[in-house]
Amino acid sequence: MKKRILTGLIGGFYIGLATYLGGALFSFTVLGMTLIALFEMDRAVNKRNNFVFKINYITAVIIFSLLMLRIDFNLYMIITFHTVIAGIVYVLHEKTDLRDLSVSFFGFVYIVLLFYHFVIFSTYLHFWLVSAITFSADSFAYIIGSNFGKHKLCPKLSPKKSIEGAVGGIMGAITVSLVVNALLLKEPVSFIIVIALIGSIISIFGDLLASKIKREFSIKDYSGILPGHGGILDRFDSVLLMTPVTYYLVMILLF
């Protein structure tokens, strides 16, 4: 528990500082997280060398380097070339099969593209909603679930999660988001409630998605890089799905 708390405090401080300073530091930080997450996914699901998966690392470096250098680029063009190159490798590399190709595409979309949204969203003040929703949803879900949880939410994937905890997490996320809005954003209350409600629900599915992958491949944690928390995918599983959804909700509802 002490390791978990210490890691959370140090990691939270650094992420908060990088978010506040923004720019190249934040892009570099997210690139590091992306590369580690790719390695964790690669090691978890590929029981043999998946040659085509390595293209994900190269594409991630290209995308985040362009972001750090503030060079305009067409993301769809990069995705297209990534797909074409992956297809060519699939044809030319005899040991690469369709499963390898499918896992590679999933890794690219799930990790590289979703982490990419962290950077493009961080240029908006509303990015702090991500931290508000994530921290409060996790904290309130744990507190309410530990004390009042009786009905299992998804026992096969996450035995410790309860419906009561999930509801508590959602209500906590809405409450904290409203506080952040009152102090910082000054947006219509109804919009913030919708964003926090949907974002917190999506964060639950993000956690369960990562849990299902771990269960399918019989692993406890993706890695041990974060003492007390596991790997990057263990710690950022809920926020991975939630950040892009929150970003697009903000763009649709508030801009």
C-alpha positions as a printed Julia matrix, in Angstrom:
255×3 Matrix{Float64}:
   0.0     0.0     0.0
   2.86    2.39    0.87
   4.48    1.78   -2.52
   1.15    2.38   -4.25
   0.57    5.66   -2.43
   4.16    6.89   -2.97
   4.09    5.98   -6.66
   0.7     7.67   -7.02
   1.93   10.87   -5.36
   5.16   11.09   -7.38
   3.5    10.08  -10.64
   0.53   12.36  -10.05
   2.81   15.32   -9.31
   4.87   14.74  -12.44
   1.86   14.26  -14.72
   0.21   17.34  -13.23
   3.37   19.4   -13.76
   3.83   18.11  -17.32
   0.18   18.9   -18.07
   0.51   22.4   -16.66
   3.72   23.16  -18.55
   2.42   21.44  -21.69
   4.28   21.68  -24.98
   7.18   19.38  -25.78
   7.49   18.12  -22.2
   3.95   16.78  -22.17
   4.26   15.29  -25.68
   7.53   13.6   -24.69
   5.92   12.25  -21.52
   2.99   10.8   -23.46
   5.38    9.33  -26.04
   7.25    7.54  -23.25
   3.99    6.2   -21.84
   2.91    5.1   -25.32
   6.12    3.19  -26.04
   6.01    1.46  -22.65
   2.33    0.58  -23.16
   3.13   -0.85  -26.61
   5.87   -2.99  -25.07
   3.49   -4.18  -22.36
   0.84   -5.11  -24.92
   3.39   -6.76  -27.18
   4.73   -8.89  -24.33
   1.26   -9.75  -23.03
  -0.48  -10.92  -26.2
   2.31  -12.04  -28.53
   3.65  -15.4   -27.44
   6.11  -15.35  -30.34
   7.81  -12.52  -32.21
   5.14  -10.42  -33.93
   7.28   -8.67  -36.51
   4.54   -6.41  -37.84
   3.75   -5.11  -34.33
   7.13   -3.34  -34.31
   5.79   -0.84  -36.87
   3.65    0.59  -34.06
   6.75    1.8   -32.22
   8.05    3.61  -35.3
   4.69    5.22  -36.07
   4.32    6.36  -32.45
   7.74    8.04  -32.51
   6.89    9.8   -35.78
   3.51   11.09  -34.56
   4.69   12.36  -31.17
   7.92   13.79  -32.59
   5.87   15.87  -35.02
   3.72   17.02  -32.11
   6.78   17.95  -30.05
   8.27   19.9   -32.96
   4.88   21.51  -33.62
   4.95   20.44  -37.25
   1.53   20.22  -38.86
   0.72   16.8   -40.26
  -2.16   14.83  -41.67
  -2.98   12.04  -39.21
  -5.05   10.18  -41.8
  -2.05   10.11  -44.13
   0.12    8.59  -41.4
  -2.56    6.01  -40.58
  -2.84    5.16  -44.29
   0.91    4.67  -44.71
   1.0     2.67  -41.47
  -1.71    0.37  -42.85
  -0.02    0.01  -46.23
   3.37   -0.79  -44.7
   1.8    -3.29  -42.28
   0.09   -4.97  -45.22
   3.35   -5.18  -47.16
   5.18   -6.65  -44.18
   2.35   -9.17  -43.75
   2.84  -10.31  -47.35
   6.64  -10.39  -47.34
   7.27  -11.8   -43.86
   6.41  -15.47  -44.14
   5.92  -16.12  -40.42
   3.51  -13.19  -39.95
  -0.1   -14.4   -40.0
  -3.47  -12.64  -39.92
  -3.62  -12.83  -36.13
  -0.32  -10.93  -35.93
  -1.69   -8.28  -38.28
  -4.94   -7.96  -36.32
  -3.15   -7.67  -32.98
  -0.85   -5.04  -34.47
  -3.77   -2.92  -35.7
  -5.51   -3.22  -32.36
  -2.33   -2.15  -30.56
  -1.96    0.83  -32.87
  -5.53    2.06  -32.42
  -5.88    1.18  -28.73
  -2.56    2.6   -27.61
  -1.03    4.99  -30.15
  -4.17    6.72  -31.38
  -5.83    6.91  -27.98
  -2.71    8.31  -26.31
  -2.46   10.8   -29.2
  -5.71   12.32  -27.94
  -4.02   13.13  -24.64
  -1.75   15.6   -26.44
  -4.32   17.25  -28.67
  -6.73   17.6   -25.74
  -4.04   19.0   -23.42
  -4.02   22.29  -25.34
  -7.49   22.98  -23.9
  -8.15   24.0   -20.3
 -10.93   21.4   -20.29
  -8.27   18.67  -20.23
  -8.34   19.02  -16.43
 -11.74   17.33  -16.58
  -9.9    14.13  -17.47
  -7.95   14.25  -14.21
 -11.05   15.24  -12.25
 -13.15   12.38  -13.65
 -10.41    9.75  -13.41
  -9.19   10.53   -9.89
 -12.64   11.05   -8.37
 -14.27    8.08  -10.1
 -11.51    5.71   -8.94
 -11.4     7.13   -5.41
 -15.13    7.24   -4.77
 -15.66    3.82   -6.38
 -13.05    2.34   -4.03
 -14.47    4.05   -0.92
 -18.13    3.27   -1.63
 -17.4    -0.21   -2.98
 -15.25   -1.17    0.01
 -17.88   -0.07    2.52
 -21.2    -0.7     0.8
 -20.49   -2.95   -2.2
 -22.72   -6.04   -2.24
 -23.62   -6.61   -5.89
 -20.8    -7.58   -8.25
 -20.46   -5.44  -11.37
 -18.56   -7.9   -13.54
 -17.32  -10.79  -11.37
 -15.59  -12.74  -14.14
 -13.37   -9.83  -15.18
 -13.01   -7.78  -12.0
 -14.29   -9.56   -8.86
 -13.64   -6.57   -6.56
 -15.8    -4.1    -8.52
 -19.38   -3.61   -7.35
 -22.42   -1.87   -8.75
 -22.55    0.3    -5.63
 -18.92    1.28   -6.15
 -19.54    2.11   -9.81
 -22.5     4.34   -8.93
 -20.46    6.01   -6.19
 -17.63    6.6    -8.63
 -19.96    8.16  -11.19
 -21.56   10.45   -8.61
 -18.14   11.4    -7.27
 -16.87   12.19  -10.77
 -19.86   14.45  -11.42
 -19.41   16.24   -8.09
 -15.68   16.87   -8.5
 -16.12   17.9   -12.14
 -18.7    20.49  -11.06
 -16.21   21.85   -8.52
 -13.48   22.06  -11.19
 -15.94   23.77  -13.49
 -16.95   26.32  -10.84
 -13.32   27.16  -10.04
 -11.75   26.94  -13.48
 -13.93   26.4   -16.53
 -17.17   28.32  -15.94
 -19.13   26.25  -18.44
 -22.89   25.43  -18.32
 -23.53   23.0   -15.46
 -25.74   20.72  -17.56
 -22.92   20.14  -20.07
 -20.4    19.32  -17.37
 -22.8    16.8   -15.82
 -23.27   15.08  -19.2
 -19.52   14.99  -19.86
 -18.7    13.66  -16.37
 -21.5    11.09  -16.51
 -20.51    9.65  -19.89
 -16.79    9.96  -19.18
 -17.0     8.08  -15.89
 -19.08    5.29  -17.45
 -16.59    4.91  -20.3
 -13.75    4.81  -17.77
 -15.36    1.73  -16.19
 -15.38   -0.03  -19.54
 -11.77    1.02  -20.11
 -10.77   -0.74  -16.92
 -12.8    -3.84  -17.79
 -11.33   -3.94  -21.31
  -7.79   -4.08  -19.95
  -8.9    -6.66  -17.37
 -10.41   -8.9   -20.05
  -7.18   -8.83  -22.06
  -5.2    -9.78  -18.96
  -7.58  -12.58  -18.1
  -7.55  -13.92  -21.67
  -3.76  -14.1   -21.69
  -3.43  -15.15  -18.04
  -1.38  -12.25  -16.71
  -1.78  -10.37  -13.41
  -0.16   -7.06  -14.39
   1.09   -5.73  -17.7
   4.44   -4.9   -16.08
   5.95   -3.75  -12.79
   7.24   -0.35  -13.89
   4.94    1.46  -11.45
   5.43   -0.09   -7.98
   2.08   -0.89   -6.4
   0.19   -0.14   -9.62
   1.65   -2.52  -12.22
   2.28   -1.18  -15.69
   1.25    1.85  -17.71
  -1.73   -0.07  -19.1
  -2.73   -1.12  -15.58
  -2.71    2.48  -14.37
  -4.09    4.23  -17.44
  -6.56    1.61  -18.66
  -9.67    3.59  -17.68
  -8.35    6.93  -18.87
  -7.3     5.52  -22.26
 -10.88    5.1   -23.45
 -12.26    8.02  -21.49
  -9.91   10.76  -22.73
 -10.86   10.67  -26.44
 -14.56   10.41  -25.57
 -14.29   13.38  -23.19
 -12.37   15.34  -25.82
 -15.04   14.85  -28.49
 -17.85   15.55  -26.04
 -16.19   18.84  -25.13
 -15.71   19.7   -28.8
 -19.36   18.88  -29.62
 -21.04   20.37  -26.55
 -18.89   23.35  -25.68
 -17.27   24.56  -28.92
